[in-house]
Amino acid sequence: MSASAQRLNRLPLDARFLAGFGLVLAILLTAGAVQYRTIQTLVETERWVAHTDVVLAELEGTLSAVESMESDSWGYVATGDLAFVKQRQAWGSTAKEHLRRLRVLTADDPRQQGNLDRLNLLVEQKLALMPQLIALRRQRGTVPAAELIAQAHGTLMKEIHTLVAAMEADENRLLAARQAASRASAGGAVRATALGSLLALVFAVVAGWIIHRDATARAEAKDALRHGAYNRSLIEASLDPLVTISPDGKITDVNEATAKVTGVARDKLIGTDFSSYFTEAEQARAGYLEVFKKGFITDYPLTLRHVCGPLTHVLYSASLYRNTLGNVLGVFAAARDVTERKRAEDEVAELNAGLERRVADRTAELLAANQELEAFTYSVAHDLRAPLRHAQGFSRSVLEDFGGHLPQAGKDCLHDIVKSTQHMGQLIDDMLGLARIGRQEPRLEVTGLGTIVQEVLQDLKADLKDREMSWQIGALPFVSCDPGLMKQVFFNLIANAVKYTRPRHPAVIEVGQIAHEGQPAIFVKDNGVGFSMKYSGKLFGVFQRLHRREDFEGTGVGLATVQRIVRKHGGRIWAEAELDKGAAFYFTLATPQPGQSQAQPTIPAKPEQR
């Protein structure tokens, strides 16, 4: 007897209901026996269907392997590549494996076993033709070998196709007969059980309704008891605040951790509105409603209030919980205390705010200092220019008015004074230019560097009229730069090359580009006097010179200016040189344009010199 019948026997039902239930049970048992036999028949039929599918799949696999052998035979004849022979042998092994499995699957069918003997023989004959095919192609060439495939192989393939089709037809006929027998058995079972099911339907409906009503009541009562005990053991096992809340927002249970964090006893908490214990009651209710919409929430920030103690910052995660029938009983919520983390975050935020204030104050101080320095620079420049002009003017006046009465030593002294004042004036101009570049933001335009170089050469033309010069100007890219500042870079570098090649006849100056770390590096090379690389650290410093002013004029500010301009363009500049063998200056810019032409070799990366 089933478990349902045993439960009903314990119910206080009258004798007529028990008699009717027994009749229904007898009918159902009879119908079940008939259906069981039918199901067994159907299961057996399905097993044979699966068996037939496997046999058909193995036949298809055999045929596919044989066809692949045929294809590789043609491949060998066409190319003479022995790889096709190896591949054909592999397909032959595959075909034999399929035949072996077919022999196991059809062991109970003598007809199919005979067909397999024939099919195995045909495959062996096809394999045996390969040595003959190899020898024929090597000795007589492609055409006789192709004729052999077309005749002998073609005849064998036709027999194989015919035999495989016959075996598939036999399997399908056998399957159709078994399926017909299964359908006949199933039809009888359906007719036998239909009447019993119809008779039992009325009794089953009535009994089912009664059983469902009583079982539902019992299940709900047991579920309530079970969930109550389960919830109590679950929530008390946690050190974090846990609470269950009814669909109307009332607390149904809490653990001891919740009582401690709120300062309210458990029996006082149960039955009260859960949101009244948070500093943000509306936010708490909004999160509660979201649980019913989504089914859960995670890491929902709230703050629990203690009746006479500190606040506790928590992150709540909550979800719906249901009974075994799927009915929502309420919300289960768990809190994680993040008070210490919140305190740490507030301290970090306060430190960041203080740091930002200090940075802002320091920035303001630097701006003020820069403004003072700028004013000082212009003031010094203005105050220095006036006495320099006086010294220069008076010296020239003395030479013009009293030059005839002065000894040569006096005249030389006055000439030195004029030269020194001119040099000092140039120093002031260069220093002002360097300061101005420090303040100036580049105005970027797409500019052809080749055009800028031509403009610089035109500006230097007057200084080169008595020089024997050899210029080698390569293709230069278009880049995004400030044209005015970039002209100053090329002017200083090329003017330096012109100056330091003065002893050379001819002077050779080369301007071009090379690839450096994935972007163009522009260079200016010369065959001048060069310098020792051990002093290269001074190269881009203000007033730092590697040659005597008596040999080569200059203020020592030009390369510092070049470096500042290149840095403002996001690039870097460096130099390579050898004493009395010339020098080369390289610089890069931040954003090279795509498609630029590259020069021949790539120079190794050098550390930036300052």
MARBADO-862334 format. One record per residue (C-alpha): residue number from 1; residue in one letter; y, x, z. Coordinates in steps of 0.05 Angstrom, whole numbers. Example, Ala and Ser with C-alpha at 12.3 -4.5 7.8 and 13.67 -1.06 7.14 Angstrom:
REC:pos:code:py:px:pz
REC:1:a:-90:246:156 .
REC:2:s:-21:273:143 .
This chain:
REC:pos:code:py:px:pz
REC:1:m:0:0:0 .
REC:2:s:70:26:-17 .
REC:3:a:122:45:35 .
REC:4:s:164:-16:16 .
REC:5:a:104:-62:30 .
REC:6:q:93:-28:97 .
REC:7:r:166:-38:118 .
REC:8:l:163:-112:97 .
REC:9:n:99:-123:138 .
REC:10:r:140:-104:200 .
REC:11:l:194:-156:184 .
REC:12:p:190:-224:219 .
REC:13:l:178:-264:155 .
REC:14:d:138:-331:153 .
REC:15:a:68:-338:124 .
REC:16:r:89:-367:57 .
REC:17:f:134:-307:43 .
REC:18:l:78:-260:60 .
REC:19:a:29:-296:14 .
REC:20:g:79:-295:-43 .
REC:21:f:93:-222:-32 .
REC:22:g:18:-207:-33 .
REC:23:l:11:-243:-99 .
REC:24:v:69:-205:-129 .
REC:25:l:39:-141:-104 .
REC:26:a:-29:-155:-135 .
REC:27:i:3:-172:-202 .
REC:28:l:44:-109:-201 .
REC:29:l:-16:-66:-182 .
REC:30:t:-56:-94:-241 .
REC:31:a:1:-83:-289 .
REC:32:g:10:-13:-261 .
REC:33:a:-62:5:-274 .
REC:34:v:-57:-18:-347 .
REC:35:q:8:20:-355 .
REC:36:y:-22:82:-324 .
REC:37:r:-78:82:-376 .
REC:38:t:-27:71:-431 .
REC:39:i:17:128:-405 .
REC:40:q:-43:174:-404 .
REC:41:t:-57:157:-477 .
REC:42:l:16:168:-495 .
REC:43:v:17:234:-458 .
REC:44:e:-45:257:-496 .
REC:45:t:-12:236:-561 .
REC:46:e:51:274:-544 .
REC:47:r:8:334:-529 .
REC:48:w:-23:331:-598 .
REC:49:v:46:321:-629 .
REC:50:a:69:384:-595 .
REC:51:h:5:420:-616 .
REC:52:t:17:399:-689 .
REC:53:d:89:423:-686 .
REC:54:v:65:491:-661 .
REC:55:v:13:495:-717 .
REC:56:l:65:476:-769 .
REC:57:a:113:527:-741 .
REC:58:e:60:582:-745 .
REC:59:l:44:562:-816 .
REC:60:e:117:566:-834 .
REC:61:g:122:634:-799 .
REC:62:t:62:659:-839 .
REC:63:l:92:635:-905 .
REC:64:s:161:665:-887 .
REC:65:a:129:733:-871 .
REC:66:v:90:732:-937 .
REC:67:e:153:714:-976 .
REC:68:s:190:771:-941 .
REC:69:m:133:818:-963 .
REC:70:e:144:793:-1034 .
REC:71:s:219:805:-1029 .
REC:72:d:209:876:-1002 .
REC:73:s:160:891:-1060 .
REC:74:w:215:873:-1109 .
REC:75:g:264:914:-1068 .
REC:76:y:220:975:-1073 .
REC:77:v:209:966:-1148 .
REC:78:a:284:959:-1159 .
REC:79:t:307:1018:-1115 .
REC:80:g:246:1062:-1101 .
REC:81:d:268:1064:-1028 .
REC:82:l:207:1073:-983 .
REC:83:a:244:1035:-928 .
REC:84:f:224:972:-965 .
REC:85:v:151:994:-960 .
REC:86:k:156:1004:-885 .
REC:87:q:191:937:-878 .
REC:88:r:137:904:-921 .
REC:89:q:83:932:-876 .
REC:90:a:120:904:-815 .
REC:91:w:122:835:-847 .
REC:92:g:47:842:-862 .
REC:93:s:34:854:-787 .
REC:94:t:77:794:-771 .
REC:95:a:37:750:-819 .
REC:96:k:-28:773:-788 .
REC:97:e:-2:757:-718 .
REC:98:h:15:686:-742 .
REC:99:l:-55:679:-771 .
REC:100:r:-86:702:-706 .
REC:101:r:-48:650:-666 .
REC:102:l:-66:596:-718 .
REC:103:r:-140:613:-709 .
REC:104:v:-134:601:-634 .
REC:105:l:-94:536:-643 .
REC:106:t:-143:506:-693 .
REC:107:a:-208:531:-661 .
REC:108:d:-233:458:-655 .
REC:109:d:-222:443:-729 .
REC:110:p:-276:474:-776 .
REC:111:r:-237:453:-838 .
REC:112:q:-175:489:-816 .
REC:113:q:-216:550:-795 .
REC:114:g:-243:554:-866 .
REC:115:n:-173:549:-894 .
REC:116:l:-152:605:-848 .
REC:117:d:-208:649:-873 .
REC:118:r:-183:638:-945 .
REC:119:l:-110:649:-925 .
REC:120:n:-126:713:-887 .
REC:121:l:-163:739:-948 .
REC:122:l:-103:725:-993 .
REC:123:v:-56:761:-946 .
REC:124:e:-103:821:-944 .
REC:125:q:-106:822:-1020 .
REC:126:k:-30:821:-1022 .
REC:127:l:-25:878:-973 .
REC:128:a:-77:918:-1013 .
REC:129:l:-35:915:-1076 .
REC:130:m:21:957:-1046 .
REC:131:p:-10:1027:-1055 .
REC:132:q:-25:1008:-1128 .
REC:133:l:47:984:-1136 .
REC:134:i:75:1050:-1107 .
REC:135:a:31:1093:-1152 .
REC:136:l:48:1051:-1214 .
REC:137:r:123:1056:-1202 .
REC:138:r:120:1131:-1190 .
REC:139:q:77:1144:-1251 .
REC:140:r:102:1093:-1302 .
REC:141:g:168:1068:-1276 .
REC:142:t:201:1002:-1257 .
REC:143:v:179:955:-1313 .
REC:144:p:103:962:-1305 .
REC:145:a:111:956:-1230 .
REC:146:a:152:893:-1239 .
REC:147:e:99:864:-1285 .
REC:148:l:46:877:-1232 .
REC:149:i:87:839:-1181 .
REC:150:a:99:781:-1229 .
REC:151:q:25:775:-1247 .
REC:152:a:-18:795:-1188 .
REC:153:h:31:781:-1132 .
REC:154:g:55:718:-1166 .
REC:155:t:-16:690:-1171 .
REC:156:l:-30:706:-1098 .
REC:157:m:36:675:-1076 .
REC:158:k:20:611:-1114 .
REC:159:e:-49:606:-1080 .
REC:160:i:-17:620:-1012 .
REC:161:h:35:566:-1022 .
REC:162:t:-18:516:-1044 .
REC:163:l:-64:533:-985 .
REC:164:v:-8:529:-933 .
REC:165:a:15:462:-961 .
REC:166:a:-57:435:-957 .
REC:167:m:-64:458:-884 .
REC:168:e:3:425:-866 .
REC:169:a:-20:361:-899 .
REC:170:d:-85:362:-859 .
REC:171:e:-47:371:-794 .
REC:172:n:2:315:-811 .
REC:173:r:-56:267:-829 .
REC:174:l:-91:283:-764 .
REC:175:l:-27:272:-725 .
REC:176:a:-14:205:-760 .
REC:177:a:-83:180:-742 .
REC:178:r:-74:198:-669 .
REC:179:q:-5:165:-667 .
REC:180:a:-33:101:-697 .
REC:181:a:-87:98:-643 .
REC:182:s:-34:110:-589 .
REC:183:r:11:54:-616 .
REC:184:a:-47:6:-616 .
REC:185:s:-64:23:-544 .
REC:186:a:9:17:-523 .
REC:187:g:15:-52:-556 .
REC:188:g:-43:-79:-517 .
REC:189:a:-15:-52:-452 .
REC:190:v:53:-83:-465 .
REC:191:r:22:-151:-477 .
REC:192:a:-21:-145:-415 .
REC:193:t:36:-126:-369 .
REC:194:a:89:-171:-398 .
REC:195:l:58:-234:-369 .
REC:196:g:46:-203:-301 .
REC:197:s:117:-177:-298 .
REC:198:l:145:-245:-317 .
REC:199:l:105:-279:-262 .
REC:200:a:126:-228:-211 .
REC:201:l:200:-229:-230 .
REC:202:v:219:-291:-191 .
REC:203:f:185:-267:-128 .
REC:204:a:212:-196:-137 .
REC:205:v:284:-220:-144 .
REC:206:v:281:-261:-80 .
REC:207:a:244:-207:-41 .
REC:208:g:288:-153:-68 .
REC:209:w:352:-188:-47 .
REC:210:i:326:-198:24 .
REC:211:i:301:-127:29 .
REC:212:h:366:-98:1 .
REC:213:r:408:-138:50 .
REC:214:d:369:-115:110 .
REC:215:a:359:-44:85 .
REC:216:t:434:-36:73 .
REC:217:a:450:-59:143 .
REC:218:r:399:-11:173 .
REC:219:a:421:47:129 .
REC:220:e:493:38:148 .
REC:221:a:477:36:222 .
REC:222:k:433:98:217 .
REC:223:d:484:134:173 .
REC:224:a:539:120:223 .
REC:225:l:497:148:280 .
REC:226:r:475:208:239 .
REC:227:h:545:224:214 .
REC:228:g:574:218:283 .
REC:229:a:526:268:312 .
REC:230:y:532:314:252 .
REC:231:n:608:313:252 .
REC:232:r:611:328:327 .
REC:233:s:565:389:321 .
REC:234:l:601:413:258 .
REC:235:i:673:409:282 .
REC:236:e:658:438:351 .
REC:237:a:626:499:318 .
REC:238:s:693:521:289 .
REC:239:l:747:560:325 .
REC:240:d:799:531:276 .
REC:241:p:828:461:285 .
REC:242:l:784:409:251 .
REC:243:v:796:334:247 .
REC:244:t:766:272:214 .
REC:245:i:815:217:193 .
REC:246:s:800:145:174 .
REC:247:p:825:114:109 .
REC:248:d:883:82:148 .
REC:249:g:907:149:174 .
REC:250:k:879:145:245 .
REC:251:i:844:204:277 .
REC:252:t:770:189:287 .
REC:253:d:748:256:316 .
REC:254:v:775:326:332 .
REC:255:n:747:390:360 .
REC:256:e:770:428:421 .
REC:257:a:812:476:379 .
REC:258:t:855:418:356 .
REC:259:a:865:395:428 .
REC:260:k:887:465:448 .
REC:261:v:936:474:391 .
REC:262:t:969:406:403 .
REC:263:g:965:405:479 .
REC:264:v:935:335:476 .
REC:265:a:865:317:502 .
REC:266:r:812:295:452 .
REC:267:d:806:224:478 .
REC:268:k:882:217:473 .
REC:269:l:883:242:401 .
REC:270:i:829:195:375 .
REC:271:g:859:131:348 .
REC:272:t:930:159:338 .
REC:273:d:967:172:273 .
REC:274:f:949:242:250 .
REC:275:s:1017:256:219 .
REC:276:s:1054:249:286 .
REC:277:y:1030:318:308 .
REC:278:f:1064:356:251 .
REC:279:t:1137:377:246 .
REC:280:e:1136:352:174 .
REC:281:a:1105:283:181 .
REC:282:e:1123:259:111 .
REC:283:q:1095:322:80 .
REC:284:a:1030:313:120 .
REC:285:r:1023:240:96 .
REC:286:a:1037:262:24 .
REC:287:g:980:314:28 .
REC:288:y:934:261:59 .
REC:289:l:947:213:0 .
REC:290:e:935:270:-49 .
REC:291:v:865:279:-21 .
REC:292:f:849:206:-41 .
REC:293:k:876:219:-111 .
REC:294:k:843:286:-125 .
REC:295:g:785:285:-76 .
REC:296:f:809:348:-41 .
REC:297:i:868:395:-27 .
REC:298:t:868:469:-9 .
REC:299:d:916:514:29 .
REC:300:y:966:458:43 .
REC:301:p:1022:487:87 .
REC:302:l:1040:449:151 .
REC:303:t:1065:464:221 .
REC:304:l:1029:436:283 .
REC:305:r:1072:417:343 .
REC:306:h:1050:431:414 .
REC:307:v:1074:383:467 .
REC:308:c:1103:440:509 .
REC:309:g:1088:504:473 .
REC:310:p:1102:542:409 .
REC:311:l:1093:517:337 .
REC:312:t:1030:536:299 .
REC:313:h:1035:548:224 .
REC:314:v:971:528:188 .
REC:315:l:942:520:119 .
REC:316:y:901:456:113 .
REC:317:s:842:445:66 .
REC:318:a:815:374:64 .
REC:319:s:765:332:25 .
REC:320:l:737:262:25 .
REC:321:y:670:249:61 .
REC:322:r:623:192:45 .
REC:323:n:561:159:71 .
REC:324:t:494:160:35 .
REC:325:l:514:99:-5 .
REC:326:g:575:134:-32 .
REC:327:n:626:95:7 .
REC:328:v:688:135:30 .
REC:329:l:688:141:106 .
REC:330:g:752:182:111 .
REC:331:v:780:252:105 .
REC:332:f:753:316:135 .
REC:333:a:808:368:146 .
REC:334:a:804:440:168 .
REC:335:a:864:483:187 .
REC:336:r:871:559:184 .
REC:337:d:921:589:233 .
REC:338:v:971:633:194 .
REC:339:t:1024:639:247 .
REC:340:e:1018:715:251 .
REC:341:r:1019:721:175 .
REC:342:k:1080:676:172 .
REC:343:r:1115:718:224 .
REC:344:a:1099:781:185 .
REC:345:e:1124:749:120 .
REC:346:d:1189:729:154 .
REC:347:e:1198:800:180 .
REC:348:v:1185:829:111 .
REC:349:a:1234:779:81 .
REC:350:e:1286:798:132 .
REC:351:l:1274:872:119 .
REC:352:n:1280:860:44 .
REC:353:a:1345:822:54 .
REC:354:g:1372:879:97 .
REC:355:l:1350:930:45 .
REC:356:e:1384:890:-10 .
REC:357:r:1447:888:31 .
REC:358:r:1444:963:42 .
REC:359:v:1431:975:-32 .
REC:360:a:1489:931:-50 .
REC:361:d:1534:968:0 .
REC:362:r:1511:1035:-26 .
REC:363:t:1521:1013:-98 .
REC:364:a:1592:991:-81 .
REC:365:e:1605:1058:-47 .
REC:366:l:1579:1095:-109 .
REC:367:l:1622:1053:-155 .
REC:368:a:1682:1068:-112 .
REC:369:a:1665:1142:-111 .
REC:370:n:1657:1142:-186 .
REC:371:q:1724:1108:-195 .
REC:372:e:1756:1159:-149 .
REC:373:l:1722:1216:-186 .
REC:374:e:1745:1187:-253 .
REC:375:a:1817:1182:-227 .
REC:376:f:1812:1252:-200 .
REC:377:t:1785:1279:-266 .
REC:378:y:1842:1249:-306 .
REC:379:s:1893:1272:-254 .
REC:380:v:1867:1343:-254 .
REC:381:a:1864:1344:-330 .
REC:382:h:1936:1319:-335 .
REC:383:d:1962:1366:-281 .
REC:384:l:1926:1426:-313 .
REC:385:r:1950:1413:-384 .
REC:386:a:2025:1418:-366 .
REC:387:p:2023:1489:-337 .
REC:388:l:1976:1511:-392 .
REC:389:r:2025:1487:-445 .
REC:390:h:2081:1523:-408 .
REC:391:a:2043:1588:-404 .
REC:392:q:2023:1583:-477 .
REC:393:g:2093:1565:-500 .
REC:394:f:2129:1618:-460 .
REC:395:s:2080:1672:-483 .
REC:396:r:2091:1654:-556 .
REC:397:s:2167:1653:-545 .
REC:398:v:2166:1723:-514 .
REC:399:l:2125:1748:-573 .
REC:400:e:2171:1716:-624 .
REC:401:d:2237:1734:-589 .
REC:402:f:2222:1801:-557 .
REC:403:g:2160:1825:-594 .
REC:404:g:2198:1880:-628 .
REC:405:h:2219:1910:-561 .
REC:406:l:2151:1907:-527 .
REC:407:p:2098:1961:-528 .
REC:408:q:2032:1944:-560 .
REC:409:a:1998:1938:-492 .
REC:410:g:2048:1884:-473 .
REC:411:k:2037:1846:-538 .
REC:412:d:1961:1848:-527 .
REC:413:c:1970:1820:-457 .
REC:414:l:2011:1762:-484 .
REC:415:h:1959:1749:-539 .
REC:416:d:1905:1747:-485 .
REC:417:i:1946:1697:-445 .
REC:418:v:1951:1652:-507 .
REC:419:k:1876:1656:-521 .
REC:420:s:1859:1642:-448 .
REC:421:t:1904:1581:-446 .
REC:422:q:1873:1556:-510 .
REC:423:h:1803:1566:-481 .
REC:424:m:1824:1531:-417 .
REC:425:g:1851:1472:-457 .
REC:426:q:1785:1468:-495 .
REC:427:l:1747:1468:-429 .
REC:428:i:1789:1410:-403 .
REC:429:d:1778:1370:-467 .
REC:430:d:1703:1383:-464 .
REC:431:m:1699:1363:-390 .
REC:432:l:1737:1299:-404 .
REC:433:g:1691:1284:-462 .
REC:434:l:1629:1295:-418 .
REC:435:a:1657:1248:-365 .
REC:436:r:1675:1196:-417 .
REC:437:i:1604:1197:-445 .
REC:438:g:1576:1187:-375 .
REC:439:r:1614:1122:-370 .
REC:440:q:1605:1098:-441 .
REC:441:e:1548:1050:-457 .
REC:442:p:1517:1061:-527 .
REC:443:r:1534:1009:-579 .
REC:444:l:1469:1006:-618 .
REC:445:e:1467:997:-693 .
REC:446:v:1413:1012:-744 .
REC:447:t:1437:1078:-771 .
REC:448:g:1412:1128:-822 .
REC:449:l:1410:1197:-789 .
REC:450:g:1412:1230:-858 .
REC:451:t:1481:1201:-871 .
REC:452:i:1507:1226:-803 .
REC:453:v:1482:1297:-819 .
REC:454:q:1519:1296:-886 .
REC:455:e:1583:1274:-850 .
REC:456:v:1576:1332:-800 .
REC:457:l:1566:1382:-857 .
REC:458:q:1629:1355:-890 .
REC:459:d:1668:1364:-825 .
REC:460:l:1643:1437:-819 .
REC:461:k:1657:1454:-892 .
REC:462:a:1722:1489:-877 .
REC:463:d:1688:1536:-827 .
REC:464:l:1633:1555:-877 .
REC:465:k:1673:1576:-938 .
REC:466:d:1663:1650:-926 .
REC:467:r:1591:1645:-902 .
REC:468:e:1526:1655:-941 .
REC:469:m:1488:1592:-919 .
REC:470:s:1419:1563:-937 .
REC:471:w:1412:1490:-917 .
REC:472:q:1345:1455:-913 .
REC:473:i:1357:1381:-898 .
REC:474:g:1294:1339:-895 .
REC:475:a:1285:1263:-897 .
REC:476:l:1310:1231:-833 .
REC:477:p:1294:1161:-807 .
REC:478:f:1336:1100:-794 .
REC:479:v:1341:1088:-719 .
REC:480:s:1377:1042:-670 .
REC:481:c:1432:1085:-639 .
REC:482:d:1507:1091:-627 .
REC:483:p:1532:1124:-692 .
REC:484:g:1592:1158:-659 .
REC:485:l:1552:1189:-603 .
REC:486:m:1496:1209:-650 .
REC:487:k:1546:1244:-695 .
REC:488:q:1569:1283:-634 .
REC:489:v:1497:1305:-621 .
REC:490:f:1487:1331:-692 .
REC:491:f:1556:1363:-693 .
REC:492:n:1543:1403:-630 .
REC:493:l:1472:1424:-651 .
REC:494:i:1491:1443:-722 .
REC:495:a:1556:1477:-700 .
REC:496:n:1515:1518:-650 .
REC:497:a:1467:1537:-705 .
REC:498:v:1525:1558:-750 .
REC:499:k:1556:1599:-694 .
REC:500:y:1493:1636:-673 .
REC:501:t:1472:1652:-744 .
REC:502:r:1537:1689:-758 .
REC:503:p:1502:1757:-760 .
REC:504:r:1451:1732:-811 .
REC:505:h:1458:1739:-887 .
REC:506:p:1438:1689:-909 .
REC:507:a:1440:1641:-850 .
REC:508:v:1383:1591:-854 .
REC:509:i:1391:1523:-819 .
REC:510:e:1339:1468:-824 .
REC:511:v:1346:1395:-803 .
REC:512:g:1287:1347:-805 .
REC:513:q:1236:1308:-765 .
REC:514:i:1164:1316:-742 .
REC:515:a:1115:1269:-707 .
REC:516:h:1115:1278:-631 .
REC:517:e:1072:1234:-586 .
REC:518:g:1072:1176:-635 .
REC:519:q:1147:1176:-651 .
REC:520:p:1195:1219:-693 .
REC:521:a:1226:1280:-662 .
REC:522:i:1289:1305:-697 .
REC:523:f:1300:1380:-699 .
REC:524:v:1354:1431:-717 .
REC:525:k:1327:1501:-729 .
REC:526:d:1363:1566:-746 .
REC:527:n:1346:1639:-758 .
REC:528:g:1401:1663:-711 .
REC:529:v:1402:1708:-651 .
REC:530:g:1359:1661:-609 .
REC:531:f:1350:1669:-534 .
REC:532:s:1296:1685:-482 .
REC:533:m:1257:1623:-459 .
REC:534:k:1256:1648:-387 .
REC:535:y:1329:1628:-384 .
REC:536:s:1319:1561:-417 .
REC:537:g:1329:1525:-350 .
REC:538:k:1404:1540:-356 .
REC:539:l:1409:1514:-427 .
REC:540:f:1434:1443:-415 .
REC:541:g:1475:1457:-352 .
REC:542:v:1551:1451:-352 .
REC:543:f:1585:1519:-361 .
REC:544:q:1517:1553:-368 .
REC:545:r:1517:1604:-424 .
REC:546:l:1462:1650:-449 .
REC:547:h:1509:1694:-492 .
REC:548:r:1574:1731:-475 .
REC:549:r:1637:1694:-493 .
REC:550:e:1662:1759:-526 .
REC:551:d:1604:1754:-575 .
REC:552:f:1602:1679:-587 .
REC:553:e:1659:1631:-569 .
REC:554:g:1646:1566:-531 .
REC:555:t:1656:1530:-465 .
REC:556:g:1584:1517:-443 .
REC:557:v:1593:1441:-444 .
REC:558:g:1567:1423:-513 .
REC:559:l:1492:1422:-498 .
REC:560:a:1504:1385:-432 .
REC:561:t:1540:1332:-473 .
REC:562:v:1482:1328:-523 .
REC:563:q:1431:1319:-467 .
REC:564:r:1472:1263:-435 .
REC:565:i:1478:1226:-502 .
REC:566:v:1403:1233:-516 .
REC:567:r:1385:1207:-447 .
REC:568:k:1431:1147:-456 .
REC:569:h:1389:1131:-518 .
REC:570:g:1325:1134:-476 .
REC:571:g:1302:1200:-506 .
REC:572:r:1294:1272:-486 .
REC:573:i:1315:1339:-513 .
REC:574:w:1283:1408:-509 .
REC:575:a:1288:1476:-543 .
REC:576:e:1242:1531:-567 .
REC:577:a:1268:1601:-583 .
REC:578:e:1253:1674:-586 .
REC:579:l:1304:1729:-577 .
REC:580:d:1333:1752:-643 .
REC:581:k:1286:1705:-681 .
REC:582:g:1324:1640:-681 .
REC:583:a:1322:1576:-641 .
REC:584:a:1299:1504:-651 .
REC:585:f:1325:1442:-614 .
REC:586:y:1284:1378:-614 .
REC:587:f:1303:1309:-589 .
REC:588:t:1272:1239:-590 .
REC:589:l:1302:1170:-585 .
REC:590:a:1271:1111:-549 .
REC:591:t:1255:1061:-604 .
REC:592:p:1234:1091:-672 .
REC:593:q:1231:1041:-729 .
REC:594:p:1163:1027:-762 .
REC:595:g:1147:1058:-829 .
REC:596:q:1187:1122:-819 .
REC:597:s:1165:1183:-857 .
REC:598:q:1134:1238:-816 .
REC:599:a:1140:1313:-827 .
REC:600:q:1080:1359:-833 .
REC:601:p:1055:1388:-767 .
REC:602:t:1061:1359:-697 .
REC:603:i:1091:1405:-645 .
REC:604:p:1058:1411:-577 .
REC:605:a:1092:1374:-521 .
REC:606:k:1139:1418:-480 .
REC:607:p:1166:1405:-410 .
REC:608:e:1237:1380:-411 .
REC:609:q:1288:1434:-396 .
REC:610:r:1348:1418:-353 .
